[in-house]
Amino acid sequence: MFKDSSLHIAARDSIAWWKAWLIRLIAVFMSLIVCAIVIFGLTKMNPVEVYKGIFDGAVGTSRRTWVTVRDTMVLLLIAIGLTPAFKMKFWNIGAEGQILVGGAATAALMIYAGDSMPTPVLMILMFVASLVAGMIWGIIPAIFKAYFNTNETLFTLMLNYVAMQIVTFCIVYWENPAGSNTVGIINSATRAGWLPALGGLTYGWNVLIVLAFTFGMYIYMKYSKQGYEVAVVGESQDTARYARINVKRTIIRTMGISGGICGIAGFLLVSGASHTISTSTAGGRGFTAIIVAWLSKFNAFVMILVSFFLVFMEKGAIQIASQFNLNENASDVITGIILFFILGSEFFIRYRIAFTKAHK
Protein backbone atom coordinates (compact mmCIF):
# COMPACT_ATOMS: atom_id res chain seq x y z
CA MET A 1 0.00 0.00 0.00
CA PHE A 2 1.17 3.52 -0.74
CA LYS A 3 0.50 6.85 0.82
CA ASP A 4 0.68 10.22 -0.93
CA SER A 5 3.16 10.81 -3.75
CA SER A 6 6.13 13.03 -2.96
CA LEU A 7 8.51 15.08 -5.06
CA HIS A 8 12.08 13.87 -5.17
CA ILE A 9 14.99 15.91 -6.58
CA ALA A 10 18.32 14.24 -7.27
CA ALA A 11 21.52 15.42 -8.93
CA ARG A 12 22.21 13.92 -12.34
CA ASP A 13 25.44 12.00 -12.77
CA SER A 14 25.50 13.04 -16.43
CA ILE A 15 23.22 13.98 -19.29
CA ALA A 16 23.60 13.59 -23.05
CA TRP A 17 24.59 16.84 -24.76
CA TRP A 18 21.57 16.69 -27.08
CA LYS A 19 19.20 16.32 -24.14
CA ALA A 20 20.77 19.35 -22.44
CA TRP A 21 20.31 21.46 -25.57
CA LEU A 22 16.77 20.15 -26.05
CA ILE A 23 15.92 21.34 -22.54
CA ARG A 24 17.37 24.76 -23.35
CA LEU A 25 15.43 25.00 -26.61
CA ILE A 26 12.19 24.08 -24.84
CA ALA A 27 12.95 26.79 -22.28
CA VAL A 28 13.43 29.39 -25.05
CA PHE A 29 10.18 28.32 -26.73
CA MET A 30 8.26 28.60 -23.46
CA SER A 31 9.84 32.00 -22.74
CA LEU A 32 8.65 33.33 -26.11
CA ILE A 33 5.10 32.23 -25.26
CA VAL A 34 5.29 34.03 -21.91
CA CYS A 35 6.77 37.11 -23.62
CA ALA A 36 3.90 37.11 -26.11
CA ILE A 37 1.37 37.08 -23.26
CA VAL A 38 3.21 39.93 -21.49
CA ILE A 39 3.45 42.01 -24.67
CA PHE A 40 -0.24 41.64 -25.43
CA GLY A 41 -1.22 42.28 -21.83
CA LEU A 42 0.80 45.49 -21.58
CA THR A 43 0.49 46.97 -25.06
CA LYS A 44 -2.43 45.13 -26.74
CA MET A 45 -0.14 44.74 -29.75
CA ASN A 46 0.39 41.67 -31.88
CA PRO A 47 3.44 39.96 -30.31
CA VAL A 48 4.48 38.57 -33.71
CA GLU A 49 4.76 42.12 -35.09
CA VAL A 50 6.90 43.14 -32.11
CA TYR A 51 9.15 40.12 -32.66
CA LYS A 52 9.45 41.09 -36.31
CA GLY A 53 10.42 44.61 -35.25
CA ILE A 54 13.18 43.24 -33.01
CA PHE A 55 14.45 41.06 -35.85
CA ASP A 56 14.38 43.97 -38.29
CA GLY A 57 16.23 46.24 -35.89
CA ALA A 58 19.06 43.74 -35.44
CA VAL A 59 19.52 42.22 -38.90
CA GLY A 60 16.92 43.92 -41.11
CA THR A 61 19.53 45.49 -43.41
CA SER A 62 23.12 44.75 -44.34
CA ARG A 63 24.30 47.74 -42.31
CA ARG A 64 22.33 46.70 -39.22
CA THR A 65 23.59 43.13 -39.54
CA TRP A 66 27.22 44.20 -39.59
CA VAL A 67 26.77 46.57 -36.66
CA THR A 68 25.20 43.68 -34.73
CA VAL A 69 28.12 41.44 -35.69
CA ARG A 70 30.63 44.14 -34.72
CA ASP A 71 29.11 44.65 -31.27
CA THR A 72 28.75 40.90 -30.80
CA MET A 73 32.48 40.48 -31.41
CA VAL A 74 33.38 43.12 -28.82
CA LEU A 75 31.11 41.58 -26.18
CA LEU A 76 32.44 38.12 -27.01
CA LEU A 77 36.06 39.25 -26.66
CA ILE A 78 35.41 40.73 -23.21
CA ALA A 79 33.72 37.50 -22.10
CA ILE A 80 36.70 35.55 -23.44
CA GLY A 81 38.96 37.82 -21.41
CA LEU A 82 36.99 37.23 -18.22
CA THR A 83 36.98 33.45 -18.67
CA PRO A 84 40.41 32.51 -17.23
CA ALA A 85 39.99 34.83 -14.24
CA PHE A 86 36.54 33.51 -13.41
CA LYS A 87 37.64 29.92 -13.97
CA MET A 88 40.31 30.60 -11.33
CA LYS A 89 37.55 32.05 -9.10
CA PHE A 90 39.20 35.47 -9.26
CA TRP A 91 36.16 37.73 -9.57
CA ASN A 92 37.35 40.26 -12.12
CA ILE A 93 34.69 42.98 -12.05
CA GLY A 94 37.14 45.44 -13.57
CA ALA A 95 36.67 44.76 -17.27
CA GLU A 96 35.16 48.22 -17.74
CA GLY A 97 38.35 49.86 -16.51
CA GLN A 98 40.57 47.51 -18.49
CA ILE A 99 38.61 48.37 -21.64
CA LEU A 100 38.92 52.09 -20.94
CA VAL A 101 42.69 52.10 -20.38
CA GLY A 102 43.14 49.97 -23.51
CA GLY A 103 40.98 52.39 -25.45
CA ALA A 104 42.85 55.39 -24.03
CA ALA A 105 46.21 53.92 -25.07
CA THR A 106 44.83 53.36 -28.57
CA ALA A 107 43.45 56.89 -28.79
CA ALA A 108 46.75 58.38 -27.62
CA LEU A 109 48.66 56.69 -30.43
CA MET A 110 46.02 57.70 -32.97
CA ILE A 111 46.31 61.34 -31.89
CA TYR A 112 50.06 61.66 -31.43
CA ALA A 113 51.41 59.16 -33.99
CA GLY A 114 48.59 58.83 -36.49
CA ASP A 115 50.22 60.93 -39.19
CA SER A 116 53.85 60.01 -38.56
CA MET A 117 54.08 56.29 -39.31
CA PRO A 118 52.78 53.69 -41.78
CA THR A 119 49.36 52.20 -41.06
CA PRO A 120 50.58 48.60 -40.43
CA VAL A 121 53.17 49.79 -37.88
CA LEU A 122 50.64 52.07 -36.20
CA MET A 123 48.09 49.25 -35.96
CA ILE A 124 50.61 46.90 -34.37
CA LEU A 125 51.67 49.54 -31.85
CA MET A 126 48.05 50.36 -30.99
CA PHE A 127 47.26 46.67 -30.52
CA VAL A 128 50.29 46.14 -28.27
CA ALA A 129 49.65 49.35 -26.31
CA SER A 130 46.05 48.38 -25.56
CA LEU A 131 47.19 44.89 -24.57
CA VAL A 132 49.87 46.20 -22.19
CA ALA A 133 47.55 48.84 -20.68
CA GLY A 134 44.88 46.23 -19.98
CA MET A 135 47.47 43.81 -18.56
CA ILE A 136 48.75 46.44 -16.13
CA TRP A 137 45.19 47.18 -15.01
CA GLY A 138 44.63 43.46 -14.45
CA ILE A 139 47.95 42.72 -12.76
CA ILE A 140 47.62 45.48 -10.13
CA PRO A 141 44.72 43.82 -8.22
CA ALA A 142 46.27 40.38 -8.86
CA ILE A 143 49.46 41.34 -7.02
CA PHE A 144 47.49 42.62 -4.03
CA LYS A 145 45.36 39.47 -4.04
CA ALA A 146 48.34 37.14 -4.34
CA TYR A 147 50.49 38.77 -1.64
CA PHE A 148 48.01 40.52 0.67
CA ASN A 149 44.79 38.54 0.07
CA THR A 150 42.77 41.69 -0.70
CA ASN A 151 39.19 41.47 -1.93
CA GLU A 152 39.53 41.31 -5.71
CA THR A 153 35.87 42.17 -6.32
CA LEU A 154 36.12 45.56 -4.62
CA PHE A 155 39.64 46.22 -5.89
CA THR A 156 38.81 45.62 -9.56
CA LEU A 157 35.53 47.52 -9.21
CA MET A 158 37.28 50.58 -7.76
CA LEU A 159 39.84 50.51 -10.58
CA ASN A 160 36.95 51.07 -13.00
CA TYR A 161 36.42 54.50 -11.47
CA VAL A 162 40.13 55.27 -11.53
CA ALA A 163 40.18 54.42 -15.26
CA MET A 164 37.20 56.71 -15.85
CA GLN A 165 39.04 59.58 -14.17
CA ILE A 166 42.13 58.93 -16.29
CA VAL A 167 40.01 59.10 -19.44
CA THR A 168 38.34 62.28 -18.16
CA PHE A 169 41.81 63.78 -17.61
CA CYS A 170 42.85 62.82 -21.15
CA ILE A 171 39.72 64.37 -22.66
CA VAL A 172 40.74 67.76 -21.22
CA TYR A 173 43.90 67.66 -23.36
CA TRP A 174 42.42 65.94 -26.42
CA GLU A 175 39.08 67.74 -26.68
CA ASN A 176 38.11 68.65 -30.22
CA PRO A 177 36.82 71.22 -30.88
CA ALA A 178 38.11 73.24 -27.94
CA GLY A 179 35.54 73.69 -25.19
CA SER A 180 33.39 70.77 -26.33
CA ASN A 181 34.56 68.49 -23.49
CA THR A 182 34.69 65.63 -26.03
CA VAL A 183 37.47 64.18 -28.14
CA GLY A 184 35.36 64.03 -31.27
CA ILE A 185 36.13 61.70 -34.17
CA ILE A 186 39.90 61.17 -34.18
CA ASN A 187 41.64 61.73 -37.53
CA SER A 188 38.32 62.04 -39.34
CA ALA A 189 40.02 63.44 -42.46
CA THR A 190 42.93 61.01 -42.77
CA ARG A 191 41.41 58.01 -40.94
CA ALA A 192 44.85 57.33 -39.52
CA GLY A 193 44.59 54.58 -36.93
CA TRP A 194 41.18 53.43 -38.12
CA LEU A 195 41.04 49.66 -38.42
CA PRO A 196 40.80 49.10 -42.20
CA ALA A 197 38.35 46.90 -44.06
CA LEU A 198 39.28 43.28 -44.68
CA GLY A 199 38.29 41.75 -47.99
CA GLY A 200 35.76 44.50 -48.53
CA LEU A 201 34.16 43.91 -45.13
CA THR A 202 34.18 47.01 -42.93
CA TYR A 203 34.41 45.01 -39.71
CA GLY A 204 36.29 42.04 -41.11
CA TRP A 205 39.32 42.59 -38.88
CA ASN A 206 37.08 42.80 -35.81
CA VAL A 207 35.65 39.37 -36.60
CA LEU A 208 39.02 37.81 -37.44
CA ILE A 209 40.76 39.10 -34.30
CA VAL A 210 37.98 38.03 -31.94
CA LEU A 211 37.53 34.57 -33.48
CA ALA A 212 41.28 34.04 -33.23
CA PHE A 213 41.14 34.83 -29.50
CA THR A 214 38.06 32.61 -29.12
CA PHE A 215 39.81 29.56 -30.60
CA GLY A 216 43.00 30.44 -28.75
CA MET A 217 41.24 30.65 -25.38
CA TYR A 218 39.48 27.33 -25.96
CA ILE A 219 42.80 25.61 -26.66
CA TYR A 220 44.55 27.44 -23.81
CA MET A 221 41.99 26.47 -21.18
CA LYS A 222 41.44 22.91 -22.37
CA TYR A 223 44.86 21.68 -23.48
CA SER A 224 47.63 23.88 -22.06
CA LYS A 225 49.54 23.35 -18.81
CA GLN A 226 48.72 26.89 -17.73
CA GLY A 227 45.01 26.30 -18.37
CA TYR A 228 45.21 23.22 -16.15
CA GLU A 229 46.89 25.28 -13.42
CA VAL A 230 44.11 27.89 -13.65
CA ALA A 231 41.48 25.17 -13.13
CA VAL A 232 43.32 23.61 -10.17
CA VAL A 233 43.86 26.96 -8.42
CA GLY A 234 40.18 27.71 -8.93
CA GLU A 235 39.14 24.42 -7.35
CA SER A 236 41.49 24.59 -4.37
CA GLN A 237 44.61 26.61 -3.72
CA ASP A 238 45.75 24.04 -1.16
CA THR A 239 45.51 21.31 -3.78
CA ALA A 240 47.40 23.51 -6.21
CA ARG A 241 50.22 24.02 -3.71
CA TYR A 242 50.31 20.27 -3.03
CA ALA A 243 50.67 19.75 -6.79
CA ARG A 244 53.58 22.21 -6.69
CA ILE A 245 51.77 24.90 -8.65
CA ASN A 246 52.98 28.43 -7.91
CA VAL A 247 49.65 29.96 -6.89
CA LYS A 248 50.86 33.56 -6.73
CA ARG A 249 52.43 33.39 -10.17
CA THR A 250 49.30 31.74 -11.59
CA ILE A 251 47.05 34.46 -10.19
CA ILE A 252 49.20 37.28 -11.56
CA ARG A 253 49.71 35.63 -14.95
CA THR A 254 46.03 34.82 -15.37
CA MET A 255 44.88 38.31 -14.52
CA GLY A 256 47.49 39.71 -16.88
CA ILE A 257 45.91 37.65 -19.66
CA SER A 258 42.39 38.59 -18.60
CA GLY A 259 43.11 42.30 -18.40
CA GLY A 260 45.14 42.27 -21.61
CA ILE A 261 42.32 40.76 -23.65
CA CYS A 262 39.84 43.27 -22.22
CA GLY A 263 42.32 46.01 -23.13
CA ILE A 264 42.29 44.77 -26.73
CA ALA A 265 38.49 45.14 -26.64
CA GLY A 266 39.20 48.83 -25.99
CA PHE A 267 41.38 48.85 -29.11
CA LEU A 268 38.52 47.40 -31.18
CA LEU A 269 36.02 49.90 -29.78
CA VAL A 270 38.21 52.92 -30.50
CA SER A 271 40.06 51.90 -33.66
CA GLY A 272 37.49 49.55 -35.15
CA ALA A 273 34.16 51.11 -34.18
CA SER A 274 33.63 54.57 -32.65
CA HIS A 275 37.03 56.19 -33.54
CA THR A 276 36.85 58.25 -30.36
CA ILE A 277 37.26 57.83 -26.61
CA SER A 278 35.00 58.83 -23.73
CA THR A 279 34.10 57.63 -20.26
CA SER A 280 31.19 55.70 -21.83
CA THR A 281 33.31 53.83 -24.39
CA ALA A 282 32.95 50.55 -22.48
CA GLY A 283 29.19 51.14 -22.27
CA GLY A 284 28.55 48.58 -19.53
CA ARG A 285 29.88 45.75 -21.71
CA GLY A 286 32.27 44.70 -18.97
CA PHE A 287 29.32 43.79 -16.76
CA THR A 288 27.20 42.29 -19.56
CA ALA A 289 30.15 40.03 -20.45
CA ILE A 290 29.94 38.51 -16.97
CA ILE A 291 26.45 37.27 -17.85
CA VAL A 292 27.78 35.89 -21.14
CA ALA A 293 30.60 34.01 -19.43
CA TRP A 294 28.39 32.48 -16.74
CA LEU A 295 25.56 31.51 -19.08
CA SER A 296 28.09 29.83 -21.36
CA LYS A 297 29.73 27.98 -18.47
CA PHE A 298 33.03 29.39 -19.74
CA ASN A 299 32.67 27.53 -23.05
CA ALA A 300 34.25 29.83 -25.62
CA PHE A 301 32.07 28.63 -28.50
CA VAL A 302 28.79 28.86 -26.58
CA MET A 303 29.75 32.45 -25.78
CA ILE A 304 29.37 33.28 -29.47
CA LEU A 305 25.67 32.38 -29.35
CA VAL A 306 24.98 34.09 -26.03
CA SER A 307 26.79 37.28 -27.09
CA PHE A 308 24.87 37.41 -30.34
CA PHE A 309 21.56 36.93 -28.56
CA LEU A 310 22.15 39.77 -26.10
CA VAL A 311 23.33 42.18 -28.79
CA PHE A 312 20.45 41.08 -31.04
CA MET A 313 17.94 42.01 -28.35
CA GLU A 314 19.72 45.29 -27.62
CA LYS A 315 19.58 46.37 -31.26
CA GLY A 316 15.98 45.20 -31.54
CA ALA A 317 15.06 47.45 -28.60
CA ILE A 318 15.97 50.54 -30.57
CA GLN A 319 13.78 49.46 -33.48
CA ILE A 320 10.64 48.62 -31.52
CA ALA A 321 11.01 51.83 -29.51
CA SER A 322 10.73 53.89 -32.68
CA GLN A 323 8.42 51.63 -34.70
CA PHE A 324 5.81 51.02 -32.02
CA ASN A 325 6.46 54.09 -29.86
CA LEU A 326 7.48 51.84 -26.98
CA ASN A 327 9.99 52.47 -24.26
CA GLU A 328 13.29 50.66 -24.93
CA ASN A 329 12.81 48.90 -21.62
CA ALA A 330 10.17 46.76 -23.34
CA SER A 331 12.94 44.80 -25.02
CA ASP A 332 14.77 44.55 -21.69
CA VAL A 333 11.65 42.92 -20.23
CA ILE A 334 11.59 40.41 -23.09
CA THR A 335 15.30 39.72 -22.70
CA GLY A 336 14.92 39.30 -18.95
CA ILE A 337 12.10 36.77 -19.33
CA ILE A 338 14.09 34.74 -21.86
CA LEU A 339 17.21 34.79 -19.67
CA PHE A 340 15.12 33.73 -16.68
CA PHE A 341 13.88 30.68 -18.55
CA ILE A 342 17.35 29.84 -19.88
CA LEU A 343 18.86 30.08 -16.41
CA GLY A 344 15.98 28.04 -15.03
CA SER A 345 16.59 25.33 -17.60
CA GLU A 346 20.03 24.72 -16.09
CA PHE A 347 18.29 23.36 -13.00
CA PHE A 348 16.63 20.62 -15.05
CA ILE A 349 19.95 19.87 -16.74
CA ARG A 350 21.75 19.43 -13.42
CA TYR A 351 18.92 17.74 -11.53
CA ARG A 352 16.19 15.26 -12.28
CA ILE A 353 12.76 15.39 -10.69
CA ALA A 354 10.84 12.23 -9.88
CA PHE A 355 7.59 11.50 -8.06
CA THR A 356 7.91 8.72 -5.54
CA LYS A 357 5.20 7.04 -3.50
CA ALA A 358 5.71 6.69 0.20
CA HIS A 359 4.74 3.31 1.72
CA LYS A 360 1.84 3.35 4.09
N, C-alpha and C positions, 0 to 999 in steps of 0.2 A: 504494500500500500504506500501511496505517496501523499505528501502534504502539498503545500503551495509551491509553485515554481519560483526559483530565485535566479537572479542575474549573476553571472560569474565572469570576471574579467581576468585574463591571463596573458602574460607577455608571449609574443611569438618568438620561436627560436629562429625562424627565417621565413621569408616569403618570396615567391618567384617575382622577378622584376616586372613581368607583364601584369601580374595581379596588382602590384603596387601602383603602376601607372594607370591601370583600369580604375582603381579606387580614386585616384586623383582626377581622372577624366569625369567620373560620375559626380565628384564633388563640384567641379567646374560647371557641369550641366545643371546641377541642382541650384548652384549659386546664381546662374543666369535666370532661372525661373523665379527665384526670390527677388532678384533685381527688377525683373519685369513687373512683379506685383508692387514693389516699392515705387517704381517710376509711375505706374498708372495711378497708384493711390495718392501720390503727392502732386502730380502734374496733370493727370487725366490725359496724358499723351500716349500715342501708340509706342510701346517699348521697342518694337522692331525699327521704327523710324529713328529713335534715339540711338540704338545700336548702329544703325547705318551711318548716322552723323558722326559717331565716334570713329568708325572705320574710315570714313571719308577724311576726317581731320588728321588721321595718322598716316594713311597711305593712299589718299584719294587722288593725288597727282604725283608725278615723278619727283618734283621738288619736295613735297611733303614726305615722301617715302625716304628720300636721302637724308633729310633732316632727322627723321625718326631713327634711321640707321646710325647716323653720326652720333646722336645723343645716347643711343643704346650702347655704342662702342665705348663712350666715355664712362658711363655707369658700370659697364662690364669690367673695364680696366680697374676702376677703383675697388670693385668687389674682389677682383683677382688679387689686388694689392693687400686687402684686408685678410685674405684667406690664411696665409702662413701665421700671421699674428694670432688670429682667432683660434686656429688649430692648436697653437701652443698655449691657448687660454690666457693670452695677453690681450686685454680688452682695449684695442686701439680705437679710441673714439676721436682721434685727432686727424682723420683723413682730410677734413675741411682745411685745416691749417697746412697740412702737407701739400695739398693741391694749390693753395694760395702762394706758398713760398716757391713752389715749382713754376707757377704761372708768373710770379714776379721776376724770377731769374730769367725766364724766357723773354718777358717784356723788356727787361733791361738790355739784353743783347740786341733785340730788335731796334730799340731806340738808339743805342750808342754805337752799334757795330753794323747796323742794317745796310748802310751804304758803303761800307769800307772793305767788304770781303765777298768772295763768291758765294752763291746761294748754297751749294752742297756743304761748304765748310761752316757757314753760319748755322745751317740746320743741325749739323753734328754737334756744334758747340752748344746750341740751345737745348738739344736733347740731353747732353751730358750735364749741363748746368741745372736743368730741372730735376734730373735724377739725383745729383749731389745735394741740391737744396732739400729735396724731400727726404733723402737719407739722413741728413743732419737733423731734420725735424723729428725723424723717427728714432734716431739713436739717442738723443738727449733723454727722453723719458725711460728708454731701455737701460741706460747706464744707472740712473737713479733706482730703477726697479731691481736691477741685478745686484747692486752693491749696498743699497740702503732700504730695499723692500718697500719703496713708496707705492702709493695707490696709483696704478697706471691709468685708471679710468679718469680720475680727476686731473692727473698731470697732463694727459694728452688733450683732454677737453679744454683746459686752461691755455694750452699752447695754440689752440684755435684762435683765441682772442688776441694773443700776442701777434700771431700772423696777420690778423686783420688790421692791427695797429701799424704793423710794418708796411702793409700795402697802402694804408691811409697816408703814412709818411711819404711813401714814394709818389703818390698821386699829387702831393703838393709840388713836387719838383717836375713831374712829367705832365702836368695838366695842359690840355690843348683843346680849345684856345684858352689863353690866360684868363683866370677868374671863373672858369666853368666848373672847377672842382672835379673834373673828369679827365681821363687820359685821352679820350676820343679814339678813333680808329688809327692805329699805329701804321705809319708808312702807307697811307691810303693811295698815294700817287704811284709809288714805286712797287708796292707790295713786297718789299724786302722783308724776309722772315716769315712770310705767309707760306704755310705748307702747300706745295704745288699739287696739281691734279696728277693722278696716276692712271695712265691708260684712258684718258678722257673722263675719268670719274673724279668729280670735285673732292670727294672725301675718301678716295681710294686708299691713300696712305693711312688715314685713320683706321680703316678696317684692317689693313695689312698689319700694322703695328700691334693693334689690340689682339688680333687672332694669333699672332706670333707669341705674345705674352700668355695668352690663354693655353695654347699647346705647351709652352714652356713650363708654366706653373703646374699643369697636370703631370708632366713628366717629373718635374722637380719634387713634388709632394709624394708621388707614388713610387718612384724608382731610385731616387738619389739617397745617398747616405745622410745628407743634411736634412732632407725631408723626413727621413726616419727619426732623426734626432728631435726634430720639431714635434712629431707625434708623441714620442716618449716623454719629453719634457712636459707636454700638455697633459698627459695622463698622470704622471707622478714625477716630481723633481727628485724625490728620494730614489725611485727606481732608476732614473736617468743617471744619478751620481753613482749608484751601484754598478751600472753598466759602463761606468767611466766616461760618461758624456760630460763635457764642460758646460754646465748649465748657464753660467754667466755669459760665456762666449756665444752660446746658442741664442740666448735672449737678445743680445746686442745685434748679432748678425741677422736674425730674423726680422727685427724691427727696422734694421737698415734696408732690407729688401722691401718690406711692407711700405715704409715711407718713401723709398725711391720710386716705386711703381706709382704710388699716388701722386708724387711730384711730376712724373711723366704725364699723368692725366691733366695736370695744370698746363703742361706744354701743348697738349692736344687742344685744350680749351682756348688758349691764347693764340697759338700759331695756326691751328687747324680749324677754328670755329669763329670765335668772336673778334679776334685780332685786336683786343684791348684787354685791360686789366682793371678790376674794381674789387671792392670788398665782397661783392655778390657773385664773383666769378665761379666759385664752387657751387653756389645755388642750392645748398642742402644735399648735394649728391653724396657727400661723405657719410651722411646718416642713412640715406636711402639705400646705399650700397650694403649697409649692415643687414638690412632686410633681405637683399638679394643673396648675400653670402649664407645667411641662416636658412632661408627657404631652400636653397640649393644643396644644403648639407655639405658645403665646401667643395662640391663637384663643379669643376671649371666649365664643363660643357653644359650642364643644367643651368648655370648662371646666364648663358646666352639667352635661353628661353625666358627666364624670369626677368632679366633686364629689358628684353624687348617688350614683354607684357606691360611692365610698369611705365615705360616710356610711351608705349602705344596708348595707354589710358590717359597719360598726361597730355599728349597731343590731342587726343579726342576730346578732352575737356574744353579746350579752347574752341573747338568747332561747335560743340553743342551749346556752349555759352552764347555764341553769336547767332547760330542758326535757329535755336529755339528760345532765345532770350532767357536762358537759365543761368543761374549762378554756377561758376566753375566747380564749386564744391559738390555739385550733383555727380560729377564724374568721380570725385573722391569717395562719395558714398558707395557708388557702384564698385570701385576698386576695393574699398574696405570690406564689402560683403564677400566679394570673390576671394580675397586673401583670407578672410575668416574661414570660409569653407575649405580652402586649400590647406590651411594650417590644421583645421579640424580633421582633415582626411589622414594626416600623419598619425593620429591616435589609432585609427583603424588599421594602419599599416604596421604599427608597432605592437598592437594588442588585438586579441580576438575576444569576441563576446559570445558567450554561450548561456543558454537557459538550462539550468539543472533542476531536478526535482528532489526535494528533500524527503527522506523516508519518514513515514509516520511513526 
